[in-house]
Amino acid sequence: MSRDVNLEKKLRRRALILGLSKSFLSLLIFGKLFYLQILQKSKYGKLSDINRLKVKILYPERGTIFDFYDQPIASNKTDYQLSIFKDKKNLINKYILKLNGHIEFSKKDLQDIKVNLSEQDLSDFIIIKKSLTWNELEFLEFMKNKFPFLIITKERVRNYKNDLIFSHVLGYVGYKREIEKKKLSNLKYGISGIEKKLDSKLLGSDGWIKFETNSKGEIKKEIKKKNAIPGGNIKTFLIGEIQEKAYEEMKGISGAVVMIDCINGGVNCLVSSPSFNNNEFSDGVSVEKWNSLLDDKFNPLLNRCVAGLYSPGSTYKLIAALHAIENLNYNKNRKFFCSGHVKLGKRKFHCWKKEGHGEVNLFEAIKKSCDCYFYNLAKELKVDDLAEFSKIFSLGKSTGIDIPNELNGLMPDSLWKIKNRGEKWQKGETFNTVIGQGFMLSTPLQISVMTARIATGKKILPSVVYKNRKFEDLQINKNNLNFIKKSMYSVVNEINGTAFSSKLSGIQKMAGKTGTSQVRKISLEERERKDGVIKNEDLVYKLRDHSIFTCYAPFDKPKFAMTVVAEHMGSGSKVAAPIAKRVMQLALKKYL
C-alpha cells in the first residue's frame, strides 16, 4: 500500500516538474516570438523586405538640345543594358564565361564592371554590359531561365546626331567618379560645352522600380515604381545646315568658323576644326582613345572658336582706324606714300607688298590693307588709349558667351608690358599692334563680335542658347562707323580690294576685311633676298601664316557677321575669304 502511495507521489512530482519545464519553455518561445514579431517587427520587417525586394534605379532622360529651327542636335537613344543582383556578384565571372561567344564583353566592358563593383549606390543591381545588340537580346530572352539573376533594362542615353559637327559647342556627357558617396553611380553629367553650362537644367530627376523576388532571389514581379523626371529641353541659335556647311568647308584645315546674328546676338555657327566624336565620349571613351586625342598634334579637343588665340592681323586695322577718327579727330583724307617700308630710328617696318602701294589715304589703306599707312598712323597713337578703345569691341576681354572655357585674349598696353616683361613700352611695338601683330591675341569669337558691333553700332553680346534681347548703342559717331563699313565694302567689292575675288554674285553685298596672322619673325636677310620673302607654300606647315577673314552681310542691313580662321594656310584672301563667301552665300540664300 505504502509502495503505491510513494509511486503516486513520484509520478505527481515528475508531472509537476515536466509541466513546469513545458511552461517555462513555452514562455521562452512565446517571449521570443513576442520580441521578434512585436518588439522587433520594424527591424526584421525591413530585413525581410531587403531579402524580398530589389530596387532598380531609373536614371532620368537628359533634356533635348534643339537648333534654331527646332531640329534636335543632342537627343537620346534607347540603350539595352544587362545587370545582375549585387548580392549575386560572385556569379559574374561564371556568367561571363557561360555567355562568352553569345554576348561580346569588350576590354572596356570588363573595366566598367570593376568600377561598378566598387561603387556604393542605392541600386541593388550592377550593370555588366551596355549597348546590347538585337542578337544578344534575342539570345538572353531565349536563355533567361539559365541566368535567373540577370535582368535586361531599357535606359535612355545621350546621342548626338552629327557626332563631329557640333562636338565643341554641344560638348559631351560623362561620369564624375570623383564625387564621393554618390547615390547614382551611373548618372552622367555635362563635362563640356552647352552640356556643362546648362547641366542642371538638362539633368532631370531619378526614379526607381521595386521588384519582388522569391526565396531563390529570382524576380517574380514589379510591385512599385516611381518614374524618373526628364530634364528640360533647350533651344539654341545654332542653324544646323550652316554649321554643317562650315564643317565641310573646314575639312582638312585646322581653324574655326564663327557666325553671329547681328540682330539678336545669336551664334548661328560655331565650328572648330579638327573635331572629335562626342558620341564616343558619351558612351565612355577608352583610355587609349583619350590618350590618342591628347597626343594629336592638331589638338582636336581644343575649341578654337573661344579658346584658340591668334594675332588678328589686318582685321584689327579697322579698330585702329576707327579709334583715330573717333578720338583724335584724324583726317581721313590724309595721305602717306607707301614705298614698301617705314623707318623708325634704325629699324625698318615692312609692308606686305614689297614694292609698296604708292600714295594712299585711310580709305584706300583699309581697302588694300596697306601696312605702311598704319605704321605712319601709329606714330600719332598712344597704345594705352588704343587698348582702352579696343575693349568697346570686346578685344582683350571675354565676350561672356554662354559656353565654358572662353579665353580673354590679349590687348597689350604699357602696364601689361611692365608687369609681364619688366620693360617699358616701345613705339615700335605700337607699330606692330596697329596691324594686329606683336603681343596681341584674339579668339575667332572676339573678332566676330568686333565685326558685328561695327556693322550694327550696337553692343552685340553673343549667345548660343536662345533668348530675346535688345542691345544698347555703342557711343561711337555713326558717320565714323559708316566710314569703316564703306571701307570694308570696298575690300570685297572693288577691284583693288584684297578680298575682291570673294565678292558675292547676287543682289546682296558683303563687307569684310582680310587678315594674315604672321607666326614667325622674318629676318632682314630674308627680306633683302633677290626672290623676296619665302612664300608660305615653301615653308614647313607650322611656320606658315594663318589665313583670317571677317565679314558681315547684307551690307545695307546687316544680318550675319562671320569670321573664318584657317591655320597656316597663308593670306586671308586665299583661303579664309573664299570659305566665308561660300558659307555666307548659303546663309543669305536660305536664312535671311
NORKA-V104351 format. One record per backbone hydrogen bond with DSSP energy under -1.0 kcal/mol. CO is the residue of the C=O (numbers start at 1). NH is the residue of the N-H. Records with the same first field share a line. If there is no record, write none. Layout:
CO = NH ; NH
This chain:
1 = 5
2 = 6
3 = 7
4 = 8
5 = 9
6 = 10
7 = 11
8 = 12
9 = 13
10 = 14
11 = 15
12 = 16
13 = 17
14 = 18
15 = 19
16 = 20
17 = 21
18 = 22
19 = 23
20 = 24
21 = 25
22 = 26
23 = 27
24 = 28
25 = 29
26 = 30
27 = 31
28 = 32
29 = 33
30 = 34
31 = 35
32 = 36
33 = 37
34 = 38 ; 39
35 = 40
40 = 44
41 = 45
42 = 46
43 = 47
44 = 48
45 = 49
46 = 50
47 = 51
48 = 52
49 = 53
52 = 213
54 = 211
55 = 124
56 = 209
58 = 207
61 = 231
64 = 234
65 = 73 ; 74
66 = 236
67 = 70
71 = 67
74 = 65
75 = 159
77 = 157
79 = 155
80 = 132
81 = 153
82 = 128 ; 129
83 = 151
84 = 126
85 = 88
86 = 89
88 = 91
89 = 92
91 = 95
92 = 96
93 = 97
94 = 98
95 = 99
96 = 100
99 = 102 ; 103
106 = 110
107 = 111
108 = 112
109 = 113
110 = 114
111 = 115
112 = 116
113 = 117
114 = 118
124 = 86
126 = 84
129 = 82
133 = 137
134 = 138
135 = 139
136 = 140
137 = 141
138 = 142
139 = 143
143 = 146
147 = 150
149 = 85
151 = 83
153 = 81
155 = 79
157 = 77
159 = 75
162 = 166
163 = 278
166 = 170
167 = 171
169 = 194
170 = 195
172 = 191 ; 192
174 = 189
176 = 179
183 = 122
184 = 187
189 = 174
192 = 196
193 = 197
194 = 198
196 = 199
198 = 202
199 = 203
201 = 232
202 = 63
205 = 229
207 = 58
208 = 226
209 = 56
210 = 223 ; 224
211 = 54
212 = 220 ; 221
214 = 217
218 = 214
221 = 212
224 = 210
226 = 208
229 = 205
234 = 66
235 = 466
238 = 68
239 = 243
240 = 244
241 = 245
242 = 246
243 = 247
244 = 248
245 = 249
246 = 250
248 = 251
250 = 253
254 = 567
255 = 273
256 = 565
257 = 271
258 = 563
259 = 268 ; 269
260 = 561
261 = 265
265 = 463
266 = 261
268 = 239
269 = 259
271 = 257
273 = 255
278 = 282
279 = 283
286 = 290
287 = 291
288 = 292
289 = 293
290 = 294
291 = 295
296 = 299
299 = 302
302 = 304
303 = 307
304 = 308
305 = 445
306 = 407
310 = 442
312 = 315
313 = 316
314 = 317
315 = 318
316 = 320
317 = 321
318 = 322
319 = 323
320 = 324
321 = 325
322 = 326
323 = 327
324 = 328 ; 330
331 = 334
332 = 362
336 = 360
338 = 358
340 = 351
342 = 349
344 = 347
347 = 344
349 = 342
353 = 356
358 = 338
360 = 336
361 = 365
362 = 366
363 = 367
364 = 368
365 = 370
367 = 498
370 = 374
371 = 375
372 = 376
373 = 377
374 = 378
377 = 380
378 = 381
382 = 386
383 = 387
384 = 388
385 = 389
386 = 390
389 = 392
390 = 393 ; 395
391 = 394
410 = 441
413 = 417
414 = 418
415 = 419
416 = 420
417 = 421 ; 423
426 = 429
427 = 431
428 = 432
429 = 433
430 = 434
432 = 437
433 = 436
436 = 313
437 = 440
441 = 410
442 = 310
443 = 447
444 = 448
445 = 449
446 = 450
447 = 451
448 = 452
449 = 453
450 = 454
451 = 455
452 = 456
453 = 457
457 = 474
458 = 460
463 = 267
464 = 237
472 = 459
474 = 476
477 = 481
478 = 482
479 = 483
480 = 484
481 = 485
482 = 486
483 = 487
484 = 488
485 = 489
486 = 490
487 = 491
488 = 492 ; 512
489 = 493
490 = 494
491 = 499
494 = 497
497 = 500
499 = 502
500 = 503
509 = 555
511 = 552
513 = 550
515 = 548
517 = 546
523 = 527
524 = 528
526 = 529
529 = 532
535 = 538
536 = 539
540 = 543
541 = 544
545 = 570
546 = 517
547 = 566
548 = 515
549 = 564
550 = 513
551 = 562
552 = 511
553 = 559 ; 560
559 = 262
560 = 553
561 = 260
562 = 551
563 = 258
564 = 549
565 = 256
566 = 547 ; 569
571 = 575
572 = 577
575 = 579
576 = 580
577 = 581
578 = 582
579 = 583
580 = 584
581 = 585
582 = 586
583 = 587
584 = 588
585 = 589
586 = 590
587 = 591
